[in-house]
């Protein structure tokens, strides 16, 4: 039975418990310097930090790709360092970079991944069909991966990661390089997956991803956890985020702050996230053509946490 943590006034078993994790590479670089954090089962958790903070090293250790120098990692009560294969069977990973064979068909990529986990074709095929339908890839199942759009490739990565029905899904920059509509579709699917009981851990450079999906977060820098708290508590310390949104037709609603007839100026904070703003725009029968971020609250947050920890 996994250890338990008091969370939201209930005792909940832990999906992940990291204790004093350290990693020093042969070059002398200290990638992790005593990282400790815990994630209850069924939670959506964000791991944030600047490039080089140690996020990728943590993920590498969880998935058995990197050997830690010292420390302890428990995945659903399994010692991930002593038994990496058993721990890895509980995890699905969606890396930031596309790493599938672009000349294979969409369904073959997922079926091949199922085979790596020893799943028989009789079991894998209906499972793959369901994933393709759930992720909006059914019509592309026989197409080669190279023909997919960026958003579809990202969904293919998620389908591949879920083919063995892992209890935990790790996503590294899940919305990087995809358009606004694809991002909203990604949020919707991940919310449904989370509601079904899957534990989700994500890294992101977009604070709106965290707002839309996560209940708790940890901020890591220079291999150290600087803060671990609820998303709501953390976001109360930062200001509003401003966006310029271009739509496909003239804006008639006087409630919007309009730069010109097809450009809307909006702001989001801990109460109104970007997903809420986009839903209001779509409800007004307008199509979003472009979103530009005028301020970056994630950068502001990282600067605040970093300066307060010095």
TORKOL-4160 file (C-alpha; in steps of 0.2 Angstrom, whole numbers, padded with zeros to 4 digits, m for minus):
310
<pt num="1" X="0000" Y="0000" Z="0000"/>
<pt num="2" X="0007" Y="0017" Z="m0005"/>
<pt num="3" X="0011" Y="0030" Z="0009"/>
<pt num="4" X="m0003" Y="0042" Z="0012"/>
<pt num="5" X="m0003" Y="0061" Z="0013"/>
<pt num="6" X="m0016" Y="0073" Z="0021"/>
<pt num="7" X="m0023" Y="0082" Z="0006"/>
<pt num="8" X="m0039" Y="0092" Z="0006"/>
<pt num="9" X="m0043" Y="0086" Z="0023"/>
<pt num="10" X="m0043" Y="0068" Z="0018"/>
<pt num="11" X="m0030" Y="0054" Z="0019"/>
<pt num="12" X="m0025" Y="0050" Z="0001"/>
<pt num="13" X="m0013" Y="0036" Z="m0005"/>
<pt num="14" X="0002" Y="0043" Z="m0015"/>
<pt num="15" X="0005" Y="0040" Z="m0033"/>
<pt num="16" X="0022" Y="0048" Z="m0032"/>
<pt num="17" X="0034" Y="0051" Z="m0017"/>
<pt num="18" X="0051" Y="0058" Z="m0020"/>
<pt num="19" X="0063" Y="0060" Z="m0005"/>
<pt num="20" X="0079" Y="0069" Z="m0006"/>
<pt num="21" X="0083" Y="0065" Z="m0024"/>
<pt num="22" X="0100" Y="0070" Z="m0030"/>
<pt num="23" X="0109" Y="0068" Z="m0046"/>
<pt num="24" X="0127" Y="0073" Z="m0050"/>
<pt num="25" X="0133" Y="0070" Z="m0068"/>
<pt num="26" X="0150" Y="0064" Z="m0072"/>
<pt num="27" X="0154" Y="0082" Z="m0078"/>
<pt num="28" X="0151" Y="0088" Z="m0060"/>
<pt num="29" X="0134" Y="0096" Z="m0064"/>
<pt num="30" X="0122" Y="0095" Z="m0049"/>
<pt num="31" X="0106" Y="0093" Z="m0058"/>
<pt num="32" X="0096" Y="0089" Z="m0043"/>
<pt num="33" X="0100" Y="0094" Z="m0025"/>
<pt num="34" X="0089" Y="0086" Z="m0013"/>
<pt num="35" X="0072" Y="0086" Z="m0022"/>
<pt num="36" X="0057" Y="0080" Z="m0012"/>
<pt num="37" X="0039" Y="0081" Z="m0017"/>
<pt num="38" X="0023" Y="0070" Z="m0016"/>
<pt num="39" X="0008" Y="0068" Z="m0028"/>
<pt num="40" X="m0008" Y="0060" Z="m0021"/>
<pt num="41" X="m0017" Y="0047" Z="m0033"/>
<pt num="42" X="m0029" Y="0055" Z="m0045"/>
<pt num="43" X="m0021" Y="0072" Z="m0044"/>
<pt num="44" X="m0016" Y="0084" Z="m0058"/>
<pt num="45" X="0001" Y="0091" Z="m0053"/>
<pt num="46" X="0012" Y="0104" Z="m0062"/>
<pt num="47" X="0031" Y="0104" Z="m0061"/>
<pt num="48" X="0037" Y="0121" Z="m0066"/>
<pt num="49" X="0054" Y="0129" Z="m0068"/>
<pt num="50" X="0066" Y="0138" Z="m0080"/>
<pt num="51" X="0076" Y="0128" Z="m0093"/>
<pt num="52" X="0089" Y="0118" Z="m0084"/>
<pt num="53" X="0080" Y="0118" Z="m0068"/>
<pt num="54" X="0080" Y="0099" Z="m0066"/>
<pt num="55" X="0063" Y="0095" Z="m0072"/>
<pt num="56" X="0069" Y="0083" Z="m0086"/>
<pt num="57" X="0081" Y="0074" Z="m0075"/>
<pt num="58" X="0066" Y="0071" Z="m0062"/>
<pt num="59" X="0056" Y="0063" Z="m0077"/>
<pt num="60" X="0071" Y="0053" Z="m0083"/>
<pt num="61" X="0073" Y="0046" Z="m0066"/>
<pt num="62" X="0055" Y="0042" Z="m0064"/>
<pt num="63" X="0055" Y="0033" Z="m0081"/>
<pt num="64" X="0071" Y="0023" Z="m0078"/>
<pt num="65" X="0081" Y="0033" Z="m0091"/>
<pt num="66" X="0093" Y="0042" Z="m0078"/>
<pt num="67" X="0101" Y="0034" Z="m0063"/>
<pt num="68" X="0100" Y="0045" Z="m0047"/>
<pt num="69" X="0115" Y="0048" Z="m0036"/>
<pt num="70" X="0105" Y="0046" Z="m0021"/>
<pt num="71" X="0087" Y="0047" Z="m0014"/>
<pt num="72" X="0071" Y="0038" Z="m0015"/>
<pt num="73" X="0057" Y="0037" Z="m0028"/>
<pt num="74" X="0041" Y="0028" Z="m0024"/>
<pt num="75" X="0028" Y="0026" Z="m0039"/>
<pt num="76" X="0012" Y="0019" Z="m0032"/>
<pt num="77" X="0022" Y="0011" Z="m0018"/>
<pt num="78" X="0035" Y="0003" Z="m0030"/>
<pt num="79" X="0053" Y="0007" Z="m0027"/>
<pt num="80" X="0056" Y="0015" Z="m0044"/>
<pt num="81" X="0075" Y="0014" Z="m0042"/>
<pt num="82" X="0076" Y="m0004" Z="m0036"/>
<pt num="83" X="0062" Y="m0010" Z="m0048"/>
<pt num="84" X="0062" Y="0002" Z="m0063"/>
<pt num="85" X="0052" Y="m0010" Z="m0075"/>
<pt num="86" X="0038" Y="m0012" Z="m0062"/>
<pt num="87" X="0037" Y="0007" Z="m0059"/>
<pt num="88" X="0038" Y="0011" Z="m0078"/>
<pt num="89" X="0023" Y="m0001" Z="m0081"/>
<pt num="90" X="0012" Y="0011" Z="m0071"/>
<pt num="91" X="0018" Y="0027" Z="m0081"/>
<pt num="92" X="0014" Y="0034" Z="m0098"/>
<pt num="93" X="0026" Y="0047" Z="m0104"/>
<pt num="94" X="0023" Y="0061" Z="m0118"/>
<pt num="95" X="0039" Y="0069" Z="m0121"/>
<pt num="96" X="0041" Y="0086" Z="m0128"/>
<pt num="97" X="0049" Y="0081" Z="m0145"/>
<pt num="98" X="0040" Y="0070" Z="m0157"/>
<pt num="99" X="0049" Y="0053" Z="m0157"/>
<pt num="100" X="0039" Y="0041" Z="m0168"/>
<pt num="101" X="0042" Y="0034" Z="m0185"/>
<pt num="102" X="0034" Y="0047" Z="m0197"/>
<pt num="103" X="0033" Y="0034" Z="m0211"/>
<pt num="104" X="0022" Y="0022" Z="m0200"/>
<pt num="105" X="0003" Y="0024" Z="m0200"/>
<pt num="106" X="m0005" Y="0031" Z="m0185"/>
<pt num="107" X="m0013" Y="0015" Z="m0179"/>
<pt num="108" X="0003" Y="0005" Z="m0182"/>
<pt num="109" X="0013" Y="0017" Z="m0171"/>
<pt num="110" X="0001" Y="0014" Z="m0156"/>
<pt num="111" X="m0001" Y="m0005" Z="m0159"/>
<pt num="112" X="0018" Y="m0007" Z="m0160"/>
<pt num="113" X="0020" Y="0002" Z="m0143"/>
<pt num="114" X="0007" Y="m0010" Z="m0136"/>
<pt num="115" X="0017" Y="m0024" Z="m0141"/>
<pt num="116" X="0032" Y="m0017" Z="m0131"/>
<pt num="117" X="0022" Y="m0019" Z="m0116"/>
<pt num="118" X="0017" Y="m0037" Z="m0120"/>
<pt num="119" X="m0001" Y="m0033" Z="m0125"/>
<pt num="120" X="m0008" Y="m0046" Z="m0137"/>
<pt num="121" X="m0015" Y="m0039" Z="m0153"/>
<pt num="122" X="m0033" Y="m0046" Z="m0148"/>
<pt num="123" X="m0032" Y="m0035" Z="m0133"/>
<pt num="124" X="m0023" Y="m0020" Z="m0141"/>
<pt num="125" X="m0033" Y="m0017" Z="m0156"/>
<pt num="126" X="m0050" Y="m0013" Z="m0148"/>
<pt num="127" X="m0040" Y="m0002" Z="m0135"/>
<pt num="128" X="m0031" Y="0007" Z="m0149"/>
<pt num="129" X="m0047" Y="0010" Z="m0159"/>
<pt num="130" X="m0055" Y="0018" Z="m0143"/>
<pt num="131" X="m0040" Y="0029" Z="m0140"/>
<pt num="132" X="m0040" Y="0035" Z="m0159"/>
<pt num="133" X="m0059" Y="0039" Z="m0157"/>
<pt num="134" X="m0057" Y="0048" Z="m0140"/>
<pt num="135" X="m0043" Y="0058" Z="m0147"/>
<pt num="136" X="m0051" Y="0063" Z="m0163"/>
<pt num="137" X="m0038" Y="0053" Z="m0174"/>
<pt num="138" X="m0050" Y="0039" Z="m0180"/>
<pt num="139" X="m0051" Y="0047" Z="m0198"/>
<pt num="140" X="m0032" Y="0047" Z="m0199"/>
<pt num="141" X="m0029" Y="0030" Z="m0192"/>
<pt num="142" X="m0022" Y="0023" Z="m0209"/>
<pt num="143" X="m0013" Y="0039" Z="m0213"/>
<pt num="144" X="0006" Y="0041" Z="m0211"/>
<pt num="145" X="0011" Y="0051" Z="m0196"/>
<pt num="146" X="0021" Y="0063" Z="m0207"/>
<pt num="147" X="0005" Y="0070" Z="m0214"/>
<pt num="148" X="m0003" Y="0075" Z="m0197"/>
<pt num="149" X="m0004" Y="0093" Z="m0191"/>
<pt num="150" X="0006" Y="0098" Z="m0175"/>
<pt num="151" X="m0010" Y="0096" Z="m0164"/>
<pt num="152" X="m0013" Y="0079" Z="m0171"/>
<pt num="153" X="0004" Y="0073" Z="m0168"/>
<pt num="154" X="0003" Y="0078" Z="m0150"/>
<pt num="155" X="m0013" Y="0068" Z="m0148"/>
<pt num="156" X="m0004" Y="0053" Z="m0156"/>
<pt num="157" X="0009" Y="0055" Z="m0143"/>
<pt num="158" X="m0004" Y="0054" Z="m0130"/>
<pt num="159" X="m0013" Y="0039" Z="m0137"/>
<pt num="160" X="0004" Y="0030" Z="m0138"/>
<pt num="161" X="0007" Y="0034" Z="m0120"/>
<pt num="162" X="m0010" Y="0027" Z="m0115"/>
<pt num="163" X="m0010" Y="0011" Z="m0124"/>
<pt num="164" X="m0005" Y="0001" Z="m0109"/>
<pt num="165" X="m0018" Y="0010" Z="m0098"/>
<pt num="166" X="m0005" Y="0018" Z="m0086"/>
<pt num="167" X="m0011" Y="0024" Z="m0069"/>
<pt num="168" X="0000" Y="0040" Z="m0071"/>
<pt num="169" X="0003" Y="0051" Z="m0087"/>
<pt num="170" X="0018" Y="0062" Z="m0088"/>
<pt num="171" X="0017" Y="0076" Z="m0101"/>
<pt num="172" X="0032" Y="0087" Z="m0105"/>
<pt num="173" X="0026" Y="0103" Z="m0113"/>
<pt num="174" X="0010" Y="0095" Z="m0119"/>
<pt num="175" X="0004" Y="0111" Z="m0128"/>
<pt num="176" X="0020" Y="0117" Z="m0136"/>
<pt num="177" X="0019" Y="0122" Z="m0154"/>
<pt num="178" X="0001" Y="0119" Z="m0156"/>
<pt num="179" X="m0013" Y="0131" Z="m0161"/>
<pt num="180" X="m0027" Y="0138" Z="m0149"/>
<pt num="181" X="m0040" Y="0127" Z="m0154"/>
<pt num="182" X="m0029" Y="0111" Z="m0152"/>
<pt num="183" X="m0024" Y="0117" Z="m0135"/>
<pt num="184" X="m0042" Y="0119" Z="m0129"/>
<pt num="185" X="m0045" Y="0101" Z="m0136"/>
<pt num="186" X="m0030" Y="0095" Z="m0127"/>
<pt num="187" X="m0037" Y="0103" Z="m0111"/>
<pt num="188" X="m0054" Y="0095" Z="m0113"/>
<pt num="189" X="m0047" Y="0077" Z="m0116"/>
<pt num="190" X="m0034" Y="0079" Z="m0101"/>
<pt num="191" X="m0048" Y="0085" Z="m0090"/>
<pt num="192" X="m0059" Y="0069" Z="m0094"/>
<pt num="193" X="m0044" Y="0058" Z="m0092"/>
<pt num="194" X="m0041" Y="0066" Z="m0075"/>
<pt num="195" X="m0059" Y="0064" Z="m0070"/>
<pt num="196" X="m0057" Y="0045" Z="m0074"/>
<pt num="197" X="m0044" Y="0044" Z="m0060"/>
<pt num="198" X="m0028" Y="0045" Z="m0070"/>
<pt num="199" X="m0014" Y="0054" Z="m0060"/>
<pt num="200" X="m0007" Y="0068" Z="m0072"/>
<pt num="201" X="0010" Y="0076" Z="m0070"/>
<pt num="202" X="0015" Y="0090" Z="m0082"/>
<pt num="203" X="0028" Y="0103" Z="m0086"/>
<pt num="204" X="0024" Y="0118" Z="m0095"/>
<pt num="205" X="0030" Y="0136" Z="m0100"/>
<pt num="206" X="0012" Y="0141" Z="m0101"/>
<pt num="207" X="0004" Y="0146" Z="m0084"/>
<pt num="208" X="m0013" Y="0145" Z="m0093"/>
<pt num="209" X="m0010" Y="0126" Z="m0095"/>
<pt num="210" X="m0008" Y="0125" Z="m0076"/>
<pt num="211" X="m0023" Y="0135" Z="m0072"/>
<pt num="212" X="m0034" Y="0125" Z="m0083"/>
<pt num="213" X="m0028" Y="0108" Z="m0077"/>
<pt num="214" X="m0019" Y="0107" Z="m0061"/>
<pt num="215" X="m0024" Y="0108" Z="m0042"/>
<pt num="216" X="m0006" Y="0108" Z="m0036"/>
<pt num="217" X="0011" Y="0113" Z="m0042"/>
<pt num="218" X="0030" Y="0113" Z="m0037"/>
<pt num="219" X="0042" Y="0126" Z="m0043"/>
<pt num="220" X="0060" Y="0119" Z="m0046"/>
<pt num="221" X="0076" Y="0129" Z="m0049"/>
<pt num="222" X="0094" Y="0124" Z="m0049"/>
<pt num="223" X="0089" Y="0106" Z="m0044"/>
<pt num="224" X="0079" Y="0112" Z="m0029"/>
<pt num="225" X="0061" Y="0113" Z="m0025"/>
<pt num="226" X="0058" Y="0131" Z="m0020"/>
<pt num="227" X="0039" Y="0130" Z="m0017"/>
<pt num="228" X="0026" Y="0117" Z="m0017"/>
<pt num="229" X="0008" Y="0123" Z="m0015"/>
<pt num="230" X="m0010" Y="0123" Z="m0022"/>
<pt num="231" X="m0011" Y="0132" Z="m0039"/>
<pt num="232" X="m0024" Y="0144" Z="m0031"/>
<pt num="233" X="m0012" Y="0149" Z="m0017"/>
<pt num="234" X="0002" Y="0152" Z="m0029"/>
<pt num="235" X="m0008" Y="0162" Z="m0042"/>
<pt num="236" X="m0014" Y="0174" Z="m0029"/>
<pt num="237" X="0004" Y="0181" Z="m0028"/>
<pt num="238" X="0005" Y="0186" Z="m0046"/>
<pt num="239" X="m0004" Y="0199" Z="m0056"/>
<pt num="240" X="m0016" Y="0197" Z="m0071"/>
<pt num="241" X="m0010" Y="0191" Z="m0088"/>
<pt num="242" X="m0014" Y="0201" Z="m0104"/>
<pt num="243" X="m0018" Y="0194" Z="m0121"/>
<pt num="244" X="m0021" Y="0201" Z="m0138"/>
<pt num="245" X="m0034" Y="0189" Z="m0147"/>
<pt num="246" X="m0037" Y="0191" Z="m0166"/>
<pt num="247" X="m0054" Y="0184" Z="m0172"/>
<pt num="248" X="m0062" Y="0181" Z="m0189"/>
<pt num="249" X="m0075" Y="0194" Z="m0189"/>
<pt num="250" X="m0080" Y="0211" Z="m0182"/>
<pt num="251" X="m0083" Y="0212" Z="m0163"/>
<pt num="252" X="m0100" Y="0218" Z="m0159"/>
<pt num="253" X="m0101" Y="0215" Z="m0141"/>
<pt num="254" X="m0098" Y="0231" Z="m0131"/>
<pt num="255" X="m0092" Y="0221" Z="m0116"/>
<pt num="256" X="m0075" Y="0217" Z="m0125"/>
<pt num="257" X="m0061" Y="0229" Z="m0124"/>
<pt num="258" X="m0057" Y="0231" Z="m0143"/>
<pt num="259" X="m0041" Y="0237" Z="m0150"/>
<pt num="260" X="m0049" Y="0237" Z="m0168"/>
<pt num="261" X="m0064" Y="0228" Z="m0175"/>
<pt num="262" X="m0056" Y="0211" Z="m0175"/>
<pt num="263" X="m0044" Y="0212" Z="m0161"/>
<pt num="264" X="m0049" Y="0210" Z="m0143"/>
<pt num="265" X="m0039" Y="0214" Z="m0127"/>
<pt num="266" X="m0042" Y="0202" Z="m0113"/>
<pt num="267" X="m0034" Y="0198" Z="m0096"/>
<pt num="268" X="m0034" Y="0183" Z="m0085"/>
<pt num="269" X="m0030" Y="0180" Z="m0067"/>
<pt num="270" X="m0033" Y="0166" Z="m0054"/>
<pt num="271" X="m0052" Y="0168" Z="m0056"/>
<pt num="272" X="m0054" Y="0169" Z="m0075"/>
<pt num="273" X="m0042" Y="0159" Z="m0084"/>
<pt num="274" X="m0038" Y="0159" Z="m0103"/>
<pt num="275" X="m0049" Y="0144" Z="m0106"/>
<pt num="276" X="m0064" Y="0154" Z="m0099"/>
<pt num="277" X="m0060" Y="0169" Z="m0110"/>
<pt num="278" X="m0059" Y="0158" Z="m0126"/>
<pt num="279" X="m0075" Y="0149" Z="m0122"/>
<pt num="280" X="m0084" Y="0166" Z="m0121"/>
<pt num="281" X="m0077" Y="0171" Z="m0137"/>
<pt num="282" X="m0083" Y="0155" Z="m0146"/>
<pt num="283" X="m0100" Y="0157" Z="m0138"/>
<pt num="284" X="m0101" Y="0174" Z="m0147"/>
<pt num="285" X="m0099" Y="0164" Z="m0163"/>
<pt num="286" X="m0082" Y="0170" Z="m0167"/>
<pt num="287" X="m0067" Y="0160" Z="m0172"/>
<pt num="288" X="m0050" Y="0163" Z="m0164"/>
<pt num="289" X="m0036" Y="0166" Z="m0177"/>
<pt num="290" X="m0022" Y="0171" Z="m0166"/>
<pt num="291" X="m0017" Y="0173" Z="m0147"/>
<pt num="292" X="m0003" Y="0184" Z="m0142"/>
<pt num="293" X="0003" Y="0185" Z="m0124"/>
<pt num="294" X="0007" Y="0203" Z="m0119"/>
<pt num="295" X="0013" Y="0198" Z="m0101"/>
<pt num="296" X="0020" Y="0182" Z="m0094"/>
<pt num="297" X="0014" Y="0178" Z="m0077"/>
<pt num="298" X="0024" Y="0162" Z="m0076"/>
<pt num="299" X="0040" Y="0172" Z="m0078"/>
<pt num="300" X="0034" Y="0184" Z="m0065"/>
<pt num="301" X="0030" Y="0170" Z="m0053"/>
<pt num="302" X="0047" Y="0162" Z="m0056"/>
<pt num="303" X="0056" Y="0178" Z="m0052"/>
<pt num="304" X="0046" Y="0181" Z="m0036"/>
<pt num="305" X="0049" Y="0163" Z="m0030"/>
<pt num="306" X="0067" Y="0164" Z="m0035"/>
<pt num="307" X="0070" Y="0181" Z="m0026"/>
<pt num="308" X="0061" Y="0176" Z="m0010"/>
<pt num="309" X="0072" Y="0160" Z="m0009"/>
<pt num="310" X="0089" Y="0169" Z="m0010"/>
